[in-house]
Structures are given as structure tokens and as C-alpha cells.
Amino acid sequence: MQAVVDVLVSEGVDTAFGCPGAAILPLYHAMRDSGIEHLIVRHEEGATHMADGWARTTGNVGVAIGTSGPAGTNMITGLYTAQADSIPILCVTGQADSRKLHTEAFQAVDIVEIAKPVTKWAVQVKEAAQLPWVFREAFRIARSGRPGPVLIDLPIDVQRQEIEWDSSIDSPLPVTTATPSPARVERALDLLLAAERPLFLAGGGVVLGDASDRLRTAAELLGVPVGVTLMGKGTFPEDHELFAGMAGIQTSQRWANAAFLEADLVVALGARFGDRHTGELDVYRGNRKFVHVDIEPTQLGKVFGPDLGIVSDTGAFLDALIEAASKRSPTRDRAWPRRIGELRKSLPRREDFEDTPIKAPRVFKEINEFYGEDTYFVTAIGLYQIWSGQFQRAHKPRHYQVCGQAGPLGWEIPAAIGVKKAKPEAEVVGVVGDYSFQFLVEELAVAAQYDVGFVLIMLNNEYLGLIRQAETGYGMNVEVDIHYDKIGTDNVKVMEAYGCSGTRVTEPGEIRASLEWAREEAGRTSRPVLVEIMIEREGNAAMGKALDSVVEFEPIAG
């Protein structure tokens, strides 16, 4: 286990999240004086989401540790979340004695087979001498190509063995970067220069490839506007004249959908064409052409066949595109960017509501005006996330984090802990719903114990709001109302029970002062602080089945 710890340290791991148990104690014994800070979680799923938030922020591999049996099965949701969003994390589980696995020993479960569908690699180490090499390979796999999660299962008897090991002559395994075919780059450039209304579409791969600066350079050089997916939010400045917003059937701007539908070419960078981005494919595809750039070859053609597919790291592709374009001295008429600017001005959604109960867009207006561009935000799944995607602005990569494809409720609190541990000096804010808040609320104890301070902004409608809205298509309102008694769950008292603080807001004019108080309180206590905002109970978010048929519930802002 000392060899394993040496590998973790040399791979850049300075923080781990986990819960010790009898079957993983040899690893914990070796970690004692390693310099790796360990946070004791209250649930192993929380550990995976903390490792996830840490990894999204640092770009390195996050580490979660658990014992045998249910510890590993509790990690499956976190592994799935990381796999879905291409986040590199390593889960390490203890296991019963390898000589007793066939006897149904206490907490012996075949976690490797369970985890295989939601990992890039899942393996049980049966020979102690393999341990350092298996861990080196796990880090290489997690980082390579499309990043993702790995799991290593360690039988207790294997952990206790001794091996030959010299850390002074060891180092991480190399990770290669996929570079594009020059001929395909030239073809992509031909298509861009021939198009009248081209768009770059920045997905999560631009974030993971640390390619945001190069995207801006390419966009400005070619005069091509940039749209983003939900996972790509923050990759391009939203106040830039070439920003084309976010198209989609849920998290989107109405003006961005209009711009996308007018485009004649889309160059998708590290985007997977998720169904809540595309909606109905015949509308999404239309008569426009598509170039799809992705580091993972099997992503090309998975949803539909592009006109041109390019296997490449997004940064490497943009480097090659910039070099090729510079040789051609491209010029472009500014009519298309001006047209997008006109759509942005003519099709805004209203957010300046003074209504009581508070309307959700007003909350995000206050968030946008109060927090600076260096703030880190996390949010999960529900109407509040959809409103966030529609109204909340993001200015920098890795500063707006959302569990996109898997959408596990409860992700925000542990993810915020991971982000704050990665960036201790940063301001971290979680945007949560009242239902999601309760899924992993026990991880507040971790933040309180280790002095991890951040702000939670809750949009509380005392409903499963997204499902209530979905149920309208079935003509029902069934099992989605979670209000009871006079005030339902007293979330401020829940915070106080964990040694944290909170306040409840019922009037729109109270929001700004409450955010100011929460910032000061989080700094003073170094613990989570809740701003619970009571919003209208049956407010609806704009959404639909296709980009040209999103249902709007408010008139265009005047």
C-alpha cells in the first residue's frame, strides 16, 4: 500500500474523499503521513461527487475511497455521472479476502462486474506486485482520450503483502494527445469559408481540452460566432459580440435557438449531440452541414452522420485550424454576427419580475448582478437547473459545473465541497432545488467538520417541479407535491442542525441583502450557508420537443 500511496502523490493527488472500513484499512494506514488530505464522507456516493467536483476544477484525477460491499455499490451513481460527463476520477474499494470470495464472505460483492458498464476500466488486483502498475495504468486510462472514471478493487490479503518498490525511479505513464489529419482540417476550413452563416458549437470537450483561449482566437480570426452546449457553458465570454448563446430544447435562450436555425454550417467541438440539446433531429439537422470534432472516434456518427468527422483533441484541432486559416488570410462579412446580435436584442426572456411569490428568473438576475466572473457555480438537475442554463451567465471555463447527462439529484453539496477543496480561496456557490438538497444533505457535516465554506442558493417551490411540468402532458398532478404542514421542511433548521447557517427569503427585494449576508457568513464561519428563496409553486420553464417549437410561458421582454 505504500507503493500505491507513492503513486497517488506523484500523480498529483493531494486530496481524497472516502469512508474507511475494515477491508480498506491497509491503504488508510499507508496514507497517514503521505501529505494527502483525507475528508471522511457520510456516504460513499458523496465521496464520488466530491472527487468529481475536484476533478472538474483541477483537470486532474479525483480520488474516492471506500471499503467492501455496499461502499462500492454506493459509488455506482458517481461513477456513472463521471462517465457521462467525461470526468476523470478513481474509485478505490476494499474487498474481502480473495481466498473467500466464492464463499459469500461478509460484504463480498463482485464490484468489478457491477462497475464495468459505468467506467472506462474496472479491475480487481489479485497479485500484489501488480499494484503500482495497475494504479499507473488507471491514471493513464482516466486521462486518455475521452476522460472518465476507473475503479480498482483491492482484496484485503493483497493489500497486506510486501513487494519490491523504489519510488525514486518511478513516474507517471505518458498520455498521448490525438491530433487531426491535416487534410481534414483543410476540408473543415473550406466548409467554414464557403458558409454564409457558420457557427462553432463548443461542448464539454473544449473545457476538458483547455481550449477556450484557442476557440476565441479561431472565432475572431474567422469571424465565426460561437454557441455553447450546457457542458460548454463558460468556454466563451457571454458578453462577446460573437457569442451565439445556447441552443436547446430546455437549457437554451430563445434567441440562440433562432440563430442556430438560421445557421448553414455547425462545427461541433467536443460535443455529443445530447438529446436535450438537439431535440427532434430532423429540425436540428435541417439543411445545414455539420463538422464534428471529437477525441473519441466512436462519438462520430453516434447520433447522426456528420458531413465531416475529425478525430482530435479540441485544442489540437483549433491549433491546426488557426495555422491553416492564417495562411489564407480569411475575411468575412459582418452581416451574420450582426444578425445574431439583432436576434439577441429582439428575443430576450424577461427576468426583472417584482412578483411575490418570487419568479425564478428574478433569482438569476440577482445572481448575475451580485457574483463576479471568478465565482465557481455548481448545479444539478431540475427546473432550477433549466432556469440556470437559460438565465445564468458564465464567463470562464470550469467555473460553471453541472452534472449533465446523468443528472443525479444531490450532486451539488458534495460537488461544491470538491470544488472548494480544489480552490480554497475561490468563492463557490451551489444552486439547488429543495428536493435535490435533501438527497445528500448529510454531506453538510463534512463541510462543517473540515471548514469548507460555500453558499447554497435554493429555489424552493415545494414541488418536484420538473416532473410536475412534465405531468401536464398527461393531464395530471400526481405524487409531485412535497409540501406538508405550515412550512414543509424547515431547511434553515436543517442547516443549523449541521452547525451551518441559513435564511429564508420570500420577497424579491430581499434577495440581494441575503446574498451579501451569506457571503459574509460563509467567510466568517468557513461553513456552508443557505439562502432559501421561496419561488412560485407552479412556475414553468420554457421547453419543447424541437428547436422551433419551444413553449414560452412569458411574453418577450419589452
VOGU-3710 file (C-alpha; in Angstrom, 3 decimals, decimal comma):
1> mqavvdvlvs> 0,000/0,000/0,000  2,939/2,341/0,457  3,677/1,916/-3,237  0,067/2,818/-4,039  0,279/5,966/-1,932  3,560/6,928/-3,618  1,824/6,627/-6,985  -1,126/8,762/-5,841  1,182/11,525/-4,629  3,310/11,508/-7,775
11> egvdtafgcp> 0,148/11,674/-9,924  -0,775/14,972/-8,271  -3,369/13,768/-5,776  -3,333/15,994/-2,681  -6,921/15,391/-1,534  -9,003/12,229/-1,250  -12,583/11,684/-0,169  -13,716/8,482/1,460  -15,043/6,367/4,270  -12,724/3,832/5,957
21> gaailplyha> -13,815/0,281/6,655  -12,119/-2,934/7,720  -11,386/-4,106/4,182  -9,503/-0,943/3,175  -7,543/-0,185/6,361  -4,101/-1,131/4,976  -4,446/1,680/2,419  -5,508/4,136/5,123  -2,530/3,030/7,231  -0,170/3,866/4,369
31> mrdsgiehli> -1,851/7,255/3,779  -1,322/8,531/7,337  1,872/10,533/6,717  1,592/10,891/2,949  0,567/14,537/2,803  -2,719/13,594/1,124  -5,573/15,302/2,944  -8,488/12,956/3,509  -12,078/14,013/4,210  -14,368/11,497/5,915
41> vrheegathm> -17,614/11,454/3,973  -21,020/10,422/5,320  -21,971/8,423/2,219  -19,776/6,930/-0,473  -21,833/8,471/-3,262  -20,910/11,807/-1,704  -17,245/10,841/-1,981  -17,552/10,226/-5,716  -19,267/13,569/-6,318  -16,625/15,366/-4,229
51> adgwarttgn> -13,901/13,713/-6,311  -15,898/14,716/-9,398  -16,096/18,397/-8,386  -12,386/18,385/-7,501  -11,522/16,851/-10,894  -13,700/19,262/-12,897  -11,945/22,167/-11,203  -8,335/20,984/-11,325  -8,387/18,928/-14,513  -6,629/16,145/-12,576
61> vgvaigtsgp> -7,958/12,750/-11,463  -10,161/12,923/-8,357  -9,955/10,080/-5,835  -12,727/8,442/-3,803  -12,106/5,579/-1,376  -14,455/3,061/0,196  -14,451/-0,327/1,832  -16,009/-3,543/0,541  -19,595/-4,426/-0,290  -22,099/-1,547/-0,142
71> agtnmitgly> -19,336/1,066/-0,276  -18,670/0,119/-3,872  -22,320/-0,205/-4,840  -22,950/3,238/-3,294  -20,301/4,622/-5,673  -22,019/3,474/-8,853  -24,099/6,647/-9,323  -20,962/8,770/-9,003  -19,089/6,595/-11,492  -21,974/6,859/-13,945
81> taqadsipil> -22,077/10,643/-13,519  -18,346/10,934/-14,190  -18,533/8,625/-17,191  -21,453/10,546/-18,692  -19,651/13,896/-18,407  -16,131/12,601/-19,234  -14,688/13,368/-15,788  -11,544/11,512/-14,672  -11,996/10,014/-11,215  -10,514/6,960/-9,495
91> cvtgqadsrk> -12,596/4,918/-7,075  -10,683/2,539/-4,821  -12,615/-0,151/-2,974  -11,595/-2,666/-0,385  -12,591/-6,273/-0,861  -12,913/-9,419/1,207  -10,038/-11,898/1,312  -9,525/-13,189/-2,224  -9,484/-16,771/-0,923  -13,025/-16,364/0,439
101> lhteafqavd> -14,800/-14,563/-2,399  -16,503/-17,759/-3,570  -17,919/-18,419/-0,085  -20,159/-15,323/0,076  -17,939/-13,794/2,738  -19,126/-10,728/4,636  -19,524/-7,725/2,294  -18,029/-9,631/-0,644  -19,584/-8,403/-3,894  -18,318/-8,530/-7,465
111> iveiakpvtk> -17,983/-4,766/-7,716  -15,825/-5,042/-10,843  -18,641/-6,592/-12,892  -21,156/-4,138/-11,416  -18,965/-1,150/-12,274  -17,860/-2,147/-15,781  -20,786/-0,516/-17,634  -20,123/2,867/-15,975  -16,316/3,004/-16,066  -13,532/3,130/-18,614
121> wavqvkeaaq> -11,793/0,347/-16,688  -12,704/-1,705/-13,638  -10,245/-4,223/-12,257  -9,556/-6,323/-9,189  -5,875/-6,721/-8,306  -5,059/-10,331/-7,477  -1,263/-10,093/-7,315  0,364/-7,527/-5,031  3,323/-6,978/-7,371  0,887/-5,570/-9,958
131> lpwvfreafr> -0,390/-2,823/-7,674  1,818/0,141/-8,650  1,475/-0,645/-12,359  -2,282/-1,079/-12,160  -2,596/2,322/-10,449  -0,299/3,947/-13,015  -2,411/2,471/-15,800  -5,602/3,627/-14,086  -4,406/7,235/-14,121  -3,325/6,910/-17,759
141> iarsgrpgpv> -6,699/5,493/-18,797  -8,669/8,065/-16,800  -6,821/10,906/-18,562  -6,508/9,453/-22,066  -8,806/10,164/-24,979  -12,267/10,921/-23,677  -11,536/11,155/-19,934  -13,557/9,104/-17,495  -13,747/7,068/-14,299  -11,894/3,929/-13,299
151> lidlpidvqr> -12,317/1,550/-10,351  -9,696/-0,571/-8,615  -10,816/-3,284/-6,197  -8,306/-4,411/-3,566  -8,753/-7,681/-1,644  -7,583/-7,300/1,942  -4,997/-10,096/1,675  -3,418/-8,486/-1,390  -3,205/-5,129/0,417  -1,229/-6,718/3,260
161> qeiewdssid> 1,537/-8,168/1,108  5,026/-6,753/0,574  6,600/-6,083/-2,824  9,821/-4,691/-4,232  9,368/-0,938/-4,851  11,564/2,101/-5,403  9,575/5,302/-5,864  12,686/7,302/-6,784  12,842/5,704/-10,226  9,107/5,736/-10,988
171> splpvttatp> 6,977/8,270/-12,864  3,514/8,634/-14,459  2,806/6,866/-17,738  2,667/9,134/-20,794  -0,692/10,276/-22,171  -0,851/10,889/-25,902  -2,956/13,617/-27,490  -4,987/12,864/-30,600  -4,091/15,284/-33,394  -6,175/15,851/-36,521
181> sparverald> -5,482/14,791/-40,067  -4,181/17,890/-41,907  -6,365/17,097/-44,904  -9,492/17,048/-42,728  -8,536/20,361/-41,134  -8,216/21,895/-44,588  -11,615/20,454/-45,564  -13,176/21,908/-42,411  -11,656/25,280/-43,261  -13,022/25,026/-46,816
191> lllaaerplf> -16,512/24,484/-45,394  -16,146/27,366/-42,948  -15,006/29,794/-45,636  -17,748/28,690/-48,018  -20,540/29,017/-45,453  -22,546/32,237/-45,163  -23,802/31,627/-41,613  -21,388/29,272/-39,816  -21,300/28,529/-36,097  -18,804/26,947/-33,774
201> lagggvvlgd> -20,578/24,770/-31,189  -18,450/24,430/-28,037  -19,157/21,342/-25,956  -17,593/19,968/-22,808  -14,592/18,800/-24,800  -13,447/22,416/-25,125  -13,400/22,662/-21,328  -11,636/19,329/-20,885  -9,128/20,212/-23,598  -8,350/23,593/-22,001
211> asdrlrtaae> -9,037/25,053/-25,423  -11,157/28,109/-24,612  -8,490/30,673/-25,480  -7,793/28,959/-28,787  -11,513/28,852/-29,559  -11,710/32,603/-29,098  -8,673/33,110/-31,319  -10,166/30,949/-34,070  -13,576/32,609/-33,804  -12,127/36,114/-34,037
221> llgvpvgvtl> -9,743/35,172/-36,842  -12,521/33,642/-38,941  -15,361/35,916/-37,780  -17,424/32,865/-36,796  -19,939/33,142/-33,912  -19,728/30,634/-31,053  -22,633/28,787/-29,482  -22,256/26,555/-26,442  -23,867/23,420/-25,077  -24,728/23,156/-21,388
231> mgkgtfpedh> -21,432/21,339/-20,742  -19,589/24,001/-22,730  -21,037/26,924/-20,798  -18,238/29,278/-19,766  -15,951/28,405/-22,660  -16,683/31,665/-24,481  -17,350/35,113/-22,971  -21,093/35,740/-22,958  -20,600/39,475/-23,494  -18,522/38,910/-26,646
241> elfagmagiq> -20,035/40,127/-29,920  -19,528/36,659/-31,411  -21,349/34,810/-28,609  -24,288/32,931/-30,136  -25,842/31,645/-26,922  -27,031/28,168/-26,070  -29,395/26,306/-28,360  -31,513/23,509/-26,961  -34,997/22,359/-26,016  -34,544/23,050/-22,283
251> tsqrwanaaf> -31,385/24,887/-21,267  -31,354/27,498/-24,016  -32,074/31,071/-24,978  -34,873/31,709/-27,463  -32,589/33,993/-29,478  -29,881/31,302/-29,565  -32,353/28,767/-30,955  -33,362/31,283/-33,633  -29,700/31,873/-34,526  -28,968/28,145/-34,707
261> leadlvvalg> -31,910/27,564/-37,020  -30,557/30,217/-39,403  -27,042/28,718/-39,466  -25,924/26,838/-42,560  -22,852/25,152/-41,016  -22,135/23,922/-37,482  -18,625/22,944/-36,390  -19,169/20,961/-33,188  -16,155/20,798/-30,882  -16,195/18,073/-28,238
271> arfgdrhtge> -19,995/17,898/-28,160  -22,020/14,674/-28,120  -25,303/15,986/-29,581  -27,255/15,137/-26,448  -30,995/14,807/-26,944  -31,862/17,766/-24,689  -29,630/19,914/-26,850  -30,804/18,676/-30,233  -34,469/17,865/-29,662  -36,060/16,382/-32,782
281> ldvyrgnrkf> -33,202/15,610/-35,134  -34,964/16,495/-38,374  -35,380/20,081/-37,122  -31,904/20,223/-35,591  -30,183/18,978/-38,721  -32,361/20,805/-41,254  -30,409/21,629/-44,384  -27,282/22,730/-42,553  -23,962/20,926/-42,720  -22,107/19,566/-39,699
291> vhvdieptql> -18,447/19,092/-38,907  -17,947/17,001/-35,775  -14,610/17,141/-33,934  -14,197/14,714/-31,043  -11,317/12,972/-29,321  -13,328/9,752/-29,097  -13,709/8,107/-32,542  -16,903/6,244/-31,633  -18,685/9,539/-30,903  -18,576/10,387/-34,610
301> gkvfgpdlgi> -21,809/9,242/-36,213  -23,317/8,006/-32,939  -26,331/10,343/-33,113  -26,204/11,177/-36,833  -23,588/11,089/-39,540  -21,765/14,429/-39,907  -20,723/15,825/-43,251  -17,162/15,714/-41,943  -15,840/13,873/-38,915  -12,471/14,661/-37,335
311> vsdtgaflda> -10,861/12,649/-34,542  -8,860/15,101/-32,476  -8,353/16,795/-29,178  -10,244/20,090/-29,433  -7,187/22,183/-28,655  -5,060/20,361/-31,230  -7,757/20,848/-33,883  -8,085/24,557/-33,138  -4,297/24,976/-33,261  -4,249/23,369/-36,701
321> lieaaskrsp> -7,267/25,359/-37,874  -5,735/28,659/-36,755  -2,476/27,817/-38,534  -4,267/26,848/-41,730  -6,557/29,886/-41,656  -3,647/32,249/-41,036  -2,110/31,148/-44,315  -5,271/32,039/-46,218  -5,894/35,486/-44,645  -9,667/34,947/-44,399
331> trdrawprri> -12,124/37,842/-44,421  -15,804/37,609/-43,606  -18,731/39,955/-43,956  -20,020/41,057/-40,522  -23,673/40,633/-41,523  -24,019/37,247/-39,783  -22,642/38,340/-36,381  -24,807/41,472/-36,640  -27,839/39,299/-37,330  -27,170/37,270/-34,184
341> gelrkslprr> -26,829/40,497/-32,210  -30,207/41,608/-33,563  -31,815/38,332/-32,509  -30,307/38,679/-29,043  -31,850/42,139/-28,681  -35,227/41,213/-30,138  -35,867/37,846/-28,429  -34,864/38,172/-24,763  -36,653/36,443/-21,894  -37,856/38,653/-19,092
351> edfedtpika> -36,093/38,449/-15,716  -36,933/41,713/-13,925  -40,069/40,421/-12,172  -41,274/42,092/-8,978  -43,897/39,423/-8,277  -44,488/37,672/-4,975  -44,167/34,696/-4,812  -40,812/35,240/-6,476  -40,420/34,194/-10,105  -37,333/32,086/-10,777
361> prvfkeinef> -35,777/34,321/-13,481  -35,542/37,137/-10,912  -33,298/34,938/-8,777  -30,818/34,543/-11,610  -30,934/38,251/-12,380  -29,759/38,836/-8,804  -27,107/36,118/-9,089  -25,741/37,615/-12,318  -25,550/41,091/-10,823  -24,069/40,074/-7,476
371> ygedtyfvta> -21,369/37,497/-8,248  -18,172/38,165/-10,189  -16,734/36,258/-13,114  -14,313/34,311/-10,889  -17,091/32,651/-8,883  -17,455/28,886/-9,238  -21,019/27,576/-9,611  -22,374/24,036/-9,344  -25,901/22,889/-10,113  -27,605/19,553/-10,759
381> iglyqiwsgq> -30,962/18,644/-12,275  -34,495/20,033/-12,217  -36,349/23,197/-13,148  -33,800/25,258/-11,234  -31,013/23,871/-13,434  -33,007/24,615/-16,580  -33,640/28,174/-15,418  -29,944/28,453/-14,563  -28,957/27,365/-18,070  -31,413/29,853/-19,560
391> fqrahkprhy> -30,664/32,905/-17,429  -27,373/32,500/-15,569  -24,252/33,900/-17,189  -20,851/32,182/-17,109  -17,595/33,779/-18,204  -14,785/31,273/-17,655  -14,252/27,551/-18,283  -14,566/25,204/-15,292  -16,458/27,926/-13,390  -19,937/26,654/-14,290
401> qvcgqagplg> -20,258/22,983/-13,419  -23,309/20,832/-13,968  -23,895/17,091/-13,918  -25,197/16,990/-17,451  -26,124/13,606/-18,873  -26,688/11,545/-15,710  -28,369/14,286/-13,698  -28,186/12,789/-10,180  -30,148/14,653/-7,533  -27,992/15,608/-4,556
411> weipaaigvk> -24,862/16,319/-6,608  -24,490/19,971/-5,608  -23,403/19,797/-1,958  -20,621/17,209/-2,388  -19,539/18,725/-5,713  -19,242/22,144/-4,056  -17,058/20,586/-1,355  -14,791/19,149/-4,052  -14,576/22,482/-5,875  -13,790/24,391/-2,687
421> kakpeaevvg> -11,058/21,921/-1,688  -9,549/22,346/-5,167  -9,765/26,174/-4,983  -9,762/27,126/-1,273  -9,574/30,871/-1,957  -12,376/30,902/-4,531  -15,996/31,842/-3,957  -18,107/28,728/-4,530  -21,885/28,746/-4,951  -24,277/25,837/-5,329
431> vvgdysfqfl> -27,647/26,454/-6,981  -30,008/23,798/-5,599  -33,628/22,743/-5,533  -35,490/21,873/-2,357  -35,770/18,213/-3,370  -32,194/17,718/-4,571  -30,924/19,402/-1,401  -32,236/16,508/0,685  -30,632/13,680/-1,307  -27,096/14,052/0,082
441> veelavaaqy> -27,747/16,667/2,766  -25,655/14,680/5,248  -22,501/15,835/3,432  -23,032/19,229/5,078  -21,416/17,569/8,085  -18,249/17,014/6,046  -18,099/20,675/5,069  -18,700/21,742/8,669  -16,108/19,337/10,080  -13,380/20,430/7,672
451> dvgfvlimln> -14,253/24,145/7,485  -15,307/24,126/3,840  -17,312/27,303/3,344  -19,604/27,979/0,398  -23,063/29,371/-0,346  -26,128/27,365/-1,340  -28,900/29,238/-3,155  -32,077/27,189/-3,013  -35,056/27,744/-5,312  -37,824/26,220/-3,209
461> neylglirqa> -41,197/25,585/-4,820  -42,015/22,628/-2,543  -42,612/20,553/-5,636  -40,830/18,110/-7,882  -41,135/20,994/-10,301  -39,710/19,474/-13,471  -41,817/16,333/-13,102  -44,915/18,387/-12,260  -44,426/20,281/-15,518  -43,838/17,038/-17,407
471> etgygmnvev> -47,035/15,596/-15,932  -49,127/18,328/-17,545  -48,732/16,401/-20,800  -50,513/13,507/-19,087  -53,219/15,760/-17,660  -52,259/15,003/-14,075  -50,538/16,313/-10,963  -49,631/13,152/-9,061  -47,076/12,485/-6,297  -45,018/15,587/-7,017
481> dihydkigtd> -46,247/17,941/-4,268  -43,834/17,633/-1,310  -45,336/20,418/0,797  -46,738/19,496/4,219  -47,686/21,248/7,462  -47,297/25,030/7,515  -43,819/25,485/6,036  -42,896/21,953/4,995  -39,274/21,026/5,663  -37,552/23,786/7,601
491> nvkvmeaygc> -34,342/23,870/5,609  -32,840/26,632/7,733  -33,159/24,380/10,787  -31,628/21,555/8,777  -28,600/23,754/8,161  -28,422/24,669/11,828  -28,573/21,006/12,822  -25,283/20,525/10,948  -23,684/23,572/12,562  -24,267/25,736/9,496
501> sgtrvtepge> -26,371/28,845/8,814  -29,296/29,814/6,634  -32,022/32,324/5,914  -35,388/32,216/4,133  -36,369/34,813/1,508  -39,955/35,483/0,439  -39,757/38,884/-1,302  -37,686/39,723/-4,406  -36,323/42,839/-2,745  -34,742/40,686/-0,023
511> irasleware> -32,567/38,597/-2,332  -29,598/40,965/-2,720  -29,207/41,604/1,019  -29,441/37,863/1,710  -26,674/37,101/-0,796  -24,484/39,733/0,835  -25,150/38,223/4,267  -24,426/34,698/3,006  -21,081/35,722/1,529  -20,005/37,314/4,793
521> eagrtsrpvl> -21,326/34,433/6,885  -19,552/31,785/4,776  -16,312/33,740/5,144  -16,787/34,226/8,880  -17,705/30,620/9,705  -15,897/28,714/6,910  -19,039/26,606/6,647  -21,910/26,271/4,173  -24,589/28,951/4,268  -28,076/28,587/2,762
531> veimieregn> -30,165/31,273/1,092  -33,567/29,604/0,691  -35,702/31,535/-1,814  -39,396/30,701/-1,900  -40,487/30,841/-5,536  -43,900/30,440/-7,164  -45,034/26,881/-6,673  -46,149/26,074/-10,206  -43,816/28,195/-12,309  -42,890/26,690/-15,679
541> aamgkaldsv> -39,640/26,787/-17,637  -39,622/27,245/-21,391  -39,078/23,922/-23,145  -40,352/21,828/-26,014  -39,667/18,904/-28,330  -37,800/20,732/-31,092  -35,743/23,897/-31,511  -38,543/25,532/-33,491  -41,340/24,660/-31,064  -40,133/25,568/-27,572
551> vefepiag> -43,125/26,626/-25,486  -42,655/30,033/-23,864  -44,652/30,989/-20,752  -43,831/34,697/-20,671  -44,026/37,352/-23,397  -40,841/38,716/-24,943  -39,204/41,192/-22,591  -40,062/44,758/-23,535
//
